[in-house]
Amino acid sequence: MAKIQESKAYKYCEWVLQKDNQKAPSYVKKQCESWKRIADGEDSEAYVSEKTYEKIMKLLGLMVHPDLQKPLNESLEDYAMLFITATFCTKTMDPDIDTEVRFYETALLKIARKNFKTFNAAVIFILLMLTEPRFSRFFSVAPDLKLSKELQIAIKKIIKSSPILSDELEPVFKTLRNEIRCNLTESEYTPLAYSEDKMDGKLPSAFLADEAGAMDSYPVEAMRSGQITVTNPLGIILSTEYPNDNNVMIDETDKGKKVLDGLRENRRMFSLIYEPDDYLLQGDEWQKNDLCIYQSNPVACTNNRIFRKIVEKRTDAVDYENKRENYLCKHNNIKYKGLGVEGYIEITKVRKCKKKKDDEWWKGRRVWLGLDLSLSEDNVCVDMKTYEGDDKDNAVLYTKTMGFIPAGKIAQKSKREGVDYNTLIRNGCCIACGDEVIDYTKVEEYVLTLEEKLGVEIVQIGYDRWNAISSIQKFENAGYECVEIKQHSSVLHSPTKWLKECILSGRYWYEENLMLEINFQNARCTEDTNKNKYVNKKKSVEKVDQVVGNINSTYLIEQELLYGGDGFVAQVG
């Protein structure tokens, strides 16, 4: 029997995980590390079925590449072999039906053009039609009929190039105008176009969303809804980058990253996310750093012809502004209008600063509160912070963060944001209050009882004037000094920078809080015209209120260390 450790998929993982290999982006490294553990038998939830692997390799050996005229088990790219092997051969036991099922229910591939993405999708559909139970139905969804037909054409090419599959006496497949049928399993594949077809009412054993970056969430969610009663469902989502801000690929990519970062409990998503790491997205790195090409295009790592062609396109994009959007989006997986946007702090760096909850530790501490009160139907944050040390260069920050969400929107927010708010509430990361909107009396009660409950002394409360006036009046009436912090880059740049420096240098500690970690993962920074960096809520992915609360409390402590408790410098903006 074939050994998975001898497979192209496994060897590709080993190449990706080589210590000094910068050609593979960070999230591909994380996925390869996770799947390699499964392949090595070190995972308690999943395993790789070598019996299934041998079957898949035999079927690939029967298919012939239409251009290379070689069996597909010899001619597919390494990344494609990993994607196919992981999707089909990684298994788990379903306790509800006591049977073996695929471990991954979603397979995500974000990859630049010139990687044979559509061809590999065709291979996957042929394998599905040959291996899934009788009468299975498969659908591909694409923005329009032309794109959807491209996949159907690719399937037909493989079938016609493979003698065993296209035998006229005993044909394995029957190709019709609007569908392809497998005579062995009596299954069928139908291409759908979002612009013309209704997606509801289908019962797909598996579906594929091609060019998902050009579609909103409806086609994918409609397909997933149709799979609720399916025992062994599979959804495959493929795309390059697109310049629009409202597409399902943004959500799916964010979900895949959170799974790989351990911020989502459900691991049944396999994600190969080929996009340049954050440090390559700044300034003009794309114009000269070949890693932008390698990290978005795995085929370019080994195919010099394709690499040279992309470099030619890069040269044109440098010289001609009207060519940049297409080049950056399609060949580097970089959203052009998003240049200058970067992740705030790598989540693995943040997690090094986590410590156990200990209310006793806070007794007798002087603390500064940073509020982000936002809209009444949105998330709210109260961040409590203290410090040890004499100046900015050696001060250590300690923080305890609490979130508030509308109780009547828990289910809706959990589904839309991909965050399990019920778990966060149980773990003490946030408090549900009110119904459709936040009950601000609960937020105010939390602040006004902190001194009594934890034995702290509140020195100051920092706030953004927006939506805060009523609560601030109550805090001032209770005798607390409240400081307005204008949410302007000129004011926020310094505390944003200092907080990051403290985290990266190990001078920041936070009480374990998954919600805070998710917010750090969501946070994105931008620069103003004066190179002032700040966390941009509009550019960030989902909620960042707990990061904003942290920055506001950090601002207060920074002013304390710089100027003492006698006053604050004027805020410009």
C-alpha positions in Angstrom: 0.0 0.0 0.0 1.2 3.5 -0.8 2.6 5.4 2.1 1.4 9.0 2.6 4.9 10.1 3.7 6.1 9.2 0.2 3.4 11.3 -1.6 4.0 14.5 -3.5 1.5 16.1 -1.1 3.6 15.2 2.0 6.9 16.2 0.3 5.4 19.5 -0.7 4.5 20.1 3.0 8.1 19.3 3.9 9.4 21.9 1.3 7.0 24.5 2.6 8.1 24.0 6.2 11.8 24.2 5.5 13.2 26.7 8.0 14.5 29.4 5.7 11.8 29.0 3.0 10.3 32.4 2.4 8.6 31.5 -0.9 5.7 30.0 1.0 3.4 32.5 2.8 2.7 32.2 6.5 -0.8 30.8 6.3 0.2 28.1 3.8 2.9 27.1 6.3 0.3 26.9 9.1 -2.0 24.7 7.0 0.9 22.4 5.9 2.1 22.1 9.5 -1.5 21.2 10.7 -2.0 18.6 7.9 1.5 17.1 8.3 0.6 16.4 11.9 -2.5 14.6 10.7 -0.5 12.6 8.1 2.0 11.7 10.8 -0.7 10.3 13.0 -0.3 13.0 15.7 -3.9 14.4 15.6 -6.6 13.1 17.8 -9.5 14.2 15.5 -8.3 13.2 12.0 -6.2 10.8 10.1 -5.1 10.2 6.5 -6.6 7.1 5.0 -3.9 5.4 2.9 -6.6 3.1 1.4 -8.4 6.2 0.0 -5.1 7.7 -1.0 -4.2 4.7 -3.1 -7.6 4.7 -4.7 -7.3 8.4 -5.6 -3.8 7.9 -7.0 -5.0 5.0 -9.2 -7.9 7.1 -10.6 -5.5 10.0 -11.3 -3.3 7.5 -13.1 -6.2 6.7 -15.4 -6.7 10.4 -16.4 -4.4 11.9 -19.0 -3.3 15.6 -19.0 -4.7 17.0 -22.3 -1.6 19.2 -22.9 1.2 17.1 -21.4 -0.2 13.7 -22.4 0.9 12.3 -19.1 -1.1 10.6 -16.3 -2.3 13.2 -13.8 -0.7 11.5 -10.8 2.6 12.4 -12.5 1.8 15.8 -14.0 -0.3 17.8 -11.4 1.5 20.6 -9.5 2.7 19.9 -6.0 0.3 22.3 -4.4 -2.6 20.7 -6.3 -1.6 17.3 -5.1 -1.7 18.5 -1.5 -5.1 20.2 -2.1 -6.6 17.0 -3.6 -5.0 14.6 -1.2 -6.0 16.6 1.9 -9.5 17.1 0.7 -10.2 13.5 -0.3 -8.0 11.4 2.0 -8.2 13.2 5.3 -10.9 11.3 7.3 -12.6 11.2 10.7 -15.2 9.1 12.3 -18.7 10.6 12.6 -20.1 9.4 16.0 -23.7 10.2 15.0 -23.7 7.6 12.1 -20.7 5.6 13.2 -19.0 5.8 9.8 -15.9 7.3 8.2 -16.4 10.7 6.6 -14.1 13.4 5.1 -12.6 15.5 7.8 -12.7 18.7 5.8 -16.1 20.0 4.8 -14.7 23.1 3.2 -11.6 23.4 1.0 -10.5 26.9 0.3 -7.9 27.9 -2.3 -6.9 31.5 -2.7 -4.3 31.6 -5.4 -3.1 34.0 -8.2 -3.7 33.4 -11.9 -1.6 31.1 -14.0 -1.8 28.2 -11.4 -4.1 26.0 -13.4 -6.9 26.6 -10.9 -9.8 25.8 -13.2 -8.1 22.7 -14.5 -7.5 21.4 -11.0 -11.1 22.1 -10.1 -12.1 19.9 -13.1 -9.9 17.0 -11.8 -11.7 17.3 -8.4 -15.2 17.0 -10.0 -14.2 14.0 -12.0 -12.9 12.3 -8.8 -16.1 13.2 -7.0 -18.3 11.7 -9.7 -16.3 8.5 -9.6 -16.1 8.1 -5.9 -19.2 9.6 -4.3 -22.3 7.4 -3.6 -24.8 6.7 -6.4 -27.1 9.5 -7.6 -25.0 12.2 -6.1 -25.4 15.7 -7.5 -22.6 18.2 -8.0 -22.7 21.9 -8.8 -20.3 24.6 -9.7 -21.3 28.2 -9.2 -19.6 31.1 -10.9 -20.4 34.8 -11.5 -21.6 34.3 -15.1 -22.3 31.5 -17.6 -19.1 32.0 -19.4 -16.9 31.4 -16.3 -19.1 28.5 -15.2 -18.7 26.9 -18.7 -14.9 27.1 -18.4 -15.0 24.4 -15.8 -17.3 22.2 -17.8 -14.9 22.6 -20.8 -11.9 21.6 -18.7 -13.8 18.4 -17.5 -14.6 17.5 -21.1 -11.0 17.9 -22.2 -9.7 15.6 -19.5 -12.4 13.0 -20.3 -11.7 13.1 -24.1 -7.9 12.9 -23.5 -8.2 9.8 -21.2 -8.9 6.6 -23.3 -10.3 4.6 -20.4 -12.8 7.4 -19.6 -13.8 8.1 -23.2 -14.2 4.6 -24.5 -17.1 4.7 -27.0 -18.3 1.2 -26.4 -18.5 1.5 -22.6 -18.3 5.3 -21.9 -17.7 6.2 -18.3 -19.1 9.7 -18.8 -21.8 11.2 -20.9 -21.3 14.9 -21.7 -24.4 16.9 -22.5 -24.9 20.5 -23.2 -25.8 21.6 -19.7 -24.5 18.7 -17.6 -22.0 15.8 -17.4 -23.2 12.4 -16.1 -21.1 9.5 -14.7 -22.6 6.2 -16.0 -20.8 4.2 -13.3 -22.3 6.0 -10.3 -25.3 7.7 -12.0 -24.2 11.0 -10.6 -24.3 14.3 -12.4 -22.5 17.6 -12.5 -24.3 20.9 -13.5 -22.6 24.3 -14.0 -24.6 27.2 -12.6 -24.2 30.9 -13.2 -25.1 33.4 -10.4 -26.2 35.9 -13.0 -28.8 33.5 -14.5 -29.6 30.6 -12.2 -31.4 30.2 -8.9 -29.2 28.6 -6.3 -31.9 27.6 -3.8 -33.6 24.2 -3.7 -30.5 22.2 -4.8 -29.2 19.2 -2.9 -25.4 19.1 -3.6 -23.2 16.3 -2.3 -20.4 18.7 -3.2 -20.2 22.2 -4.7 -17.5 24.4 -6.0 -17.6 28.2 -6.0 -15.2 29.5 -8.7 -14.0 33.1 -8.8 -15.7 33.6 -5.4 -14.2 37.0 -5.1 -16.7 38.2 -7.8 -19.7 37.0 -5.9 -21.4 37.9 -2.6 -22.3 35.3 0.0 -25.6 34.1 -1.4 -24.4 31.4 -3.8 -22.2 29.8 -1.2 -24.8 30.0 1.6 -27.5 28.6 -0.7 -25.3 25.6 -1.5 -24.5 25.1 2.1 -28.1 25.3 3.1 -28.8 22.5 0.5 -26.2 20.3 2.2 -27.8 20.3 5.7 -29.2 16.8 5.2 -26.1 15.5 3.3 -24.0 13.0 5.3 -20.6 13.8 3.9 -20.8 17.3 2.4 -18.0 19.2 0.7 -17.7 22.8 -0.4 -14.8 24.0 -2.5 -14.1 27.7 -2.8 -11.6 29.1 -5.3 -10.6 32.6 -6.2 -7.9 35.1 -6.9 -8.1 38.5 -5.2 -10.8 41.0 -6.3 -10.8 44.8 -5.8 -14.3 45.0 -4.3 -15.0 45.1 -0.6 -18.1 42.9 -0.5 -17.4 39.4 -1.6 -17.7 36.0 -0.1 -14.0 35.3 -0.5 -13.1 37.9 2.1 -15.3 36.2 4.7 -14.1 32.7 3.8 -10.4 33.7 3.8 -10.8 35.4 7.2 -12.6 32.2 8.5 -9.7 30.1 7.1 -7.1 32.2 8.9 -9.0 32.1 12.2 -9.2 28.3 12.0 -5.4 28.2 11.4 -4.8 30.7 14.2 -6.9 28.6 16.6 -9.5 31.3 17.0 -12.3 29.1 15.8 -13.0 25.7 17.4 -14.3 24.0 14.2 -11.2 22.8 12.3 -13.0 21.2 9.4 -11.8 23.7 6.9 -8.7 23.2 4.8 -7.2 26.4 3.5 -4.3 27.2 1.1 -4.1 30.9 1.2 -1.5 32.1 -1.2 -1.2 35.8 -0.5 1.9 37.8 0.4 2.7 38.2 4.1 1.9 41.6 5.7 5.5 43.0 5.5 5.3 42.6 1.7 2.2 44.7 1.4 3.8 47.9 2.5 5.1 50.7 0.2 6.6 49.6 -3.0 7.7 46.1 -2.1 5.6 44.6 -4.8 7.6 46.5 -7.4 10.9 44.8 -6.6 10.5 41.9 -4.2 10.0 38.6 -6.0 8.6 37.1 -2.9 5.3 38.9 -3.7 5.1 36.6 -6.8 6.4 33.4 -5.2 4.0 33.7 -2.1 0.9 34.2 -4.3 1.9 31.9 -7.1 3.3 28.5 -6.1 3.8 27.3 -9.7 6.1 30.3 -10.2 8.4 28.8 -7.6 9.3 25.9 -10.0 8.2 27.1 -13.4 10.7 29.7 -14.7 8.6 30.4 -17.8 5.6 31.5 -15.8 7.7 33.4 -13.4 9.3 35.4 -16.2 5.9 36.2 -17.7 4.6 37.5 -14.4 7.8 39.7 -14.0 7.0 41.2 -17.4 3.5 42.1 -16.3 5.0 43.5 -13.1 7.2 45.8 -15.2 4.2 47.1 -17.1 2.3 47.6 -13.8 5.2 49.7 -12.4 5.3 51.9 -15.5 1.5 52.2 -16.2 -1.0 53.1 -13.5 -3.9 51.6 -15.4 -2.4 48.2 -15.4 -1.7 48.0 -11.6 -5.1 46.9 -10.3 -5.3 43.9 -12.6 -1.6 42.9 -11.9 -1.8 43.3 -8.2 -5.1 41.6 -7.7 -4.8 38.8 -10.2 -1.0 38.0 -10.1 0.0 39.0 -6.5 -3.3 38.5 -4.6 -3.0 42.1 -3.3 -6.0 44.4 -3.2 -4.7 47.5 -5.0 -6.7 50.0 -3.1 -5.7 48.3 0.1 -2.0 49.0 -0.4 -0.7 50.6 2.9 -3.1 48.5 4.9 -1.4 46.0 7.2 -2.3 43.7 10.0 -1.7 45.5 13.4 0.1 42.8 15.3 0.7 39.1 14.4 -1.6 37.1 16.6 1.1 34.6 17.6 3.0 37.6 19.1 0.0 38.7 21.0 -0.6 35.3 22.5 2.8 35.2 24.1 1.5 38.0 26.4 -1.4 35.9 27.8 -1.7 35.2 31.5 -4.2 33.5 33.7 -7.1 35.4 35.2 -6.3 36.6 38.7 -8.7 39.1 40.3 -6.6 39.2 43.5 -3.6 40.6 41.6 -5.5 43.8 40.8 -6.2 44.7 44.5 -4.7 48.1 45.4 -3.7 48.9 41.8 -4.2 52.3 40.2 -5.9 51.8 36.8 -6.9 53.7 33.7 -10.0 52.8 31.7 -10.3 53.0 27.9 -13.8 52.9 26.5 -15.1 52.2 23.0 -18.8 52.7 23.3 -19.7 52.7 19.6 -23.2 52.4 18.3 -25.8 51.0 20.7 -26.4 48.0 18.4 -22.7 47.2 18.0 -20.0 45.8 20.3 -18.8 47.9 23.3 -15.6 47.6 25.2 -14.3 48.6 28.6 -10.5 48.1 28.9 -8.8 48.4 32.3 -5.1 48.9 32.3 -2.3 49.5 34.8 1.5 49.6 34.5 4.7 49.0 36.4 7.9 51.0 35.6 9.2 54.5 35.6 9.1 55.5 32.0 7.9 54.5 28.5 11.0 52.6 27.7 10.7 50.1 30.6 7.0 50.2 31.6 5.1 47.0 31.6 1.4 47.2 30.7 -1.3 44.9 32.3 -4.8 44.8 30.9 -8.2 43.3 31.7 -10.7 43.7 28.9 -14.5 43.2 28.9 -16.8 43.3 25.9 -20.6 44.0 25.7 -22.9 42.7 23.0 -26.7 43.0 22.4 -28.3 39.8 23.8 -30.9 39.7 21.1 -28.3 39.5 18.4 -26.1 36.7 19.6 -27.2 34.1 17.0 -27.1 36.7 14.2 -23.7 38.1 15.1 -22.2 34.6 15.6 -23.3 33.5 12.1 -22.3 36.7 10.3 -18.9 37.2 12.0 -18.0 33.5 12.4 -17.5 34.0 16.1 -19.0 31.8 18.8 -20.3 34.5 21.1 -22.1 32.0 23.5 -18.7 30.5 24.3 -17.1 34.0 24.7 -19.9 34.8 27.2 -19.4 31.6 29.1 -15.7 32.2 29.3 -16.2 35.8 30.7 -14.9 37.6 27.6 -18.0 39.6 27.1 -21.4 40.3 28.7 -24.7 40.1 26.8 -27.2 42.8 27.7 -30.2 44.5 26.3 -32.0 43.1 23.3 -31.4 44.4 19.8 -29.3 47.2 21.2 -26.8 47.4 24.1 -28.2 48.2 27.5 -25.8 51.0 28.6 -26.9 50.8 32.2 -25.1 47.4 32.4 -21.9 49.0 30.9 -22.2 51.9 33.4 -22.8 49.5 36.3 -19.7 47.5 35.3 -17.5 50.6 35.4 -19.1 52.0 38.6 -18.6 48.8 40.6 -15.0 48.0 39.4 -13.4 49.6 42.4 -15.6 47.7 44.9 -15.3 44.3 43.1 -11.6 44.3 42.4 -10.2 46.8 44.9 -8.7 49.1 42.3 -8.5 52.8 42.1 -9.7 54.3 38.8 -7.4 57.2 38.0 -9.0 58.3 34.7 -11.5 57.1 32.1 -10.6 57.7 28.4 -13.4 57.9 25.8 -14.4 58.9 22.3 -17.1 61.5 22.5 -19.2 59.6 19.9 -22.1 57.9 21.7 -20.5 58.4 25.1 -21.9 61.7 26.5 -24.7 60.2 28.6 -22.5 57.6 30.2 -19.6 60.0 30.7 -21.9 62.4 32.6 -22.8 59.6 35.0 -19.1 58.7 35.5 -18.2 62.4 36.2 -21.2 62.7 38.6 -19.7 59.7 40.4 -16.4 61.7 40.8 -14.3 60.1 38.1 -12.0 62.2 35.9 -13.0 61.6 32.3 -10.7 62.4 29.3 -11.9 62.8 25.8 -9.6 61.1 23.3 -10.2 62.3 19.8 -10.1 59.4 17.3 -7.7 61.1 15.0 -4.4 59.7 13.6 -2.4 62.5 15.0 -3.6 61.6 18.5 -3.8 57.8 18.2 -0.5 57.2 16.3 1.7 57.3 19.4 -0.3 55.0 21.7 -0.9 52.6 18.8 2.8 52.4 18.2 3.7 52.2 21.9 1.2 49.4 22.5 2.7 47.4 19.6 6.2 48.0 20.9 5.2 46.7 24.4 3.6 43.6 22.9 6.6 42.8 20.7 9.1 43.3 23.5 7.1 41.3 26.1 6.1 44.3 28.2 2.4 43.7 27.9 0.2 41.2 29.7 -3.5 40.5 29.2 -5.9 38.2 31.1 -6.7 35.3 28.8 -9.5 36.5 26.5 -10.3 34.9 23.1 -12.4 37.8 22.1 -9.5 40.2 22.5 -7.3 37.8 20.4 -10.0 37.8 17.7 -10.1 41.6 17.7 -6.3 41.8 17.4 -6.5 39.3 14.5 -9.2 41.6 12.8 -7.3 44.8 13.3 -5.8 46.6 10.3 -3.6 49.7 10.3 -3.4 52.5 7.8 -1.2 55.6 7.4 -2.3 59.2 7.0 -0.4 61.6 4.8 2.0 62.3 7.7 2.9 58.6 8.1 0.9 58.4 11.3 -0.4 54.8 11.8 -3.7 54.0 13.4 -6.1 51.1 13.6 -8.7 51.7 10.9 -12.2 50.3 11.8 -13.4 50.5 8.2 -10.4 48.6 6.8 -10.4 46.1 9.6 -12.1 42.7 9.3 -15.1 42.6 11.6 -14.9 43.9 15.2 -11.9 45.7 16.7 -13.6 47.4 19.7 -11.4 45.7 22.3 -8.2 46.8 20.5 -9.6 50.3 20.3 -10.3 50.2 24.1 -6.8 49.0 24.6 -5.3 51.9 22.6 -7.5 54.4 24.5 -6.3 53.2 27.9 -2.7 53.0 26.6 -3.0 56.7 25.6 -3.9 57.6 29.2 -1.0 55.8 30.7 1.4 57.2 28.0 0.3 60.7 29.0 0.8 59.8 32.7 4.3 58.7 32.1 5.2 61.6 29.8 3.6 64.5 31.7 2.5 63.1 35.1 -1.0 63.5 36.5 -1.1 67.3 36.3 -2.4 67.6 32.8 -2.4 66.6 29.2 -1.0 68.0 26.0 -3.5 69.5 23.6 -5.0 67.1 21.1 -4.7 68.1 17.5 -7.4 67.0 15.0 
